[in-house]
Amino acid sequence: MIKNLISKWTPESNDLDSLENAGEYIGMMERLFVFGFTIVGQWSAIGFVLGAKSIFRFGNMRGKDDRKMTEYVLIGTLLSFGLAMLSSLTQIIDTFLTNKFFATLC
């Protein structure tokens, strides 16, 4: 879904040193971590994940030619984190409302 939303900004890349589908797996793991950290209320851990990704990802993107790729990655990361946080907060609210509803029945 994220890939489709940001596909119009996809830069052309000739990076043969990258692992096949690595970006997809990294994105899935990020969303799982953000979802889990939001569920348990560990907001600082989400900041740690974002900071760690920034250090690793943007450390090798220093040339002026890498600006489009940097912007593309940043848009995807923020969209991914936002959707993961929104879905986990929705889950928290749903659980709270469901428990409150069942508590009134007892």
C-alpha atoms as one frame of an Amber mdcrd trajectory, in Angstrom:
protein
   0.000   0.000   0.000   2.782   2.431   0.916   4.596   1.573  -2.296   1.527
   2.417  -4.360   0.945   5.718  -2.532   4.453   7.007  -3.196   5.036   5.374
  -6.589   4.809   8.665  -8.464   7.934   9.868  -6.639   9.989   6.698  -7.143
  13.460   7.754  -8.281  15.322   5.770 -10.870  17.917   3.669  -9.148  20.754
   1.618 -10.513  21.729   0.302  -7.083  22.893  -3.251  -7.709  24.410  -3.513
  -4.217  20.997  -3.675  -2.534  19.420  -6.918  -1.388  16.353  -8.022  -3.313
  13.129  -6.725  -1.672  15.091  -5.470   1.343  13.120  -2.225   1.468   9.825
  -4.081   1.675  11.017  -6.266   4.547  12.481  -3.299   6.394   9.183  -1.435
   5.987   7.156  -4.363   7.296   9.420  -4.742  10.335   9.299  -1.000  11.018
   5.505  -1.000  10.970   5.372  -4.018  13.281   7.739  -2.351  15.739   5.843
   0.944  15.622   2.515  -0.859  16.032   3.799  -2.837  19.016   5.497   0.136
  20.655   2.338   2.226  20.279   0.165  -0.521  21.773   2.371  -0.683  24.872
   2.821   3.099  25.055   6.561   3.185  24.356   6.702   6.411  22.347  10.414
   6.884  22.991  11.137   3.517  21.366   9.432   4.758  18.189  11.791   7.743
  18.249  14.720   5.368  18.662  13.647   3.305  15.617  13.223   6.460  13.533
  16.586   7.807  14.665  18.381   4.525  13.999  16.883   4.309  10.524  17.903
   7.882   9.794  21.490   7.248  10.816  21.838   4.061   8.787  19.835   5.129
   5.758  20.918   8.710   5.298  24.541   8.192   6.278  25.396   7.001   2.777
  23.219   9.577   0.961  25.332  12.701   1.023  25.679  13.586  -2.639  23.465
  16.111  -4.355  22.298  13.360  -6.721  20.853  11.456  -3.764  18.398  14.205
  -2.820  15.446  12.619  -4.639  16.145   9.249  -3.071  16.467  10.835   0.378
  13.143  12.642  -0.024  11.493   9.470  -1.343  12.708   7.428   1.633  11.652
  10.122   4.079   8.132  10.370   2.599   7.774   6.584   2.715   9.083   6.342
   6.269   6.820   9.055   7.652   3.795   7.654   5.819   4.600   4.151   7.043
   5.084   5.262  10.659   1.933   7.371  10.529  -0.206   4.509   9.241   1.234
   2.093  11.820   0.545   4.543  14.642  -2.954   5.264  13.352  -3.824   1.567
  13.109  -2.483   0.810  16.587  -4.265   3.790  18.144  -7.458   2.642  16.419
  -6.923  -0.793  17.979  -6.397   0.748  21.422  -9.571   2.828  21.133 -11.550
  -0.155  19.866 -10.327  -2.324  22.739 -11.129   0.387  25.279 -14.640   0.915
  23.920 -15.320  -2.814  23.691 -14.181  -3.401  27.275 -16.215  -0.449  28.512
 -19.298  -1.748  26.656 -18.969  -5.258  28.108 -18.350  -3.846  31.583 -21.724
  -2.096  31.472 -23.435  -5.391  30.587 -22.113  -7.182  33.665
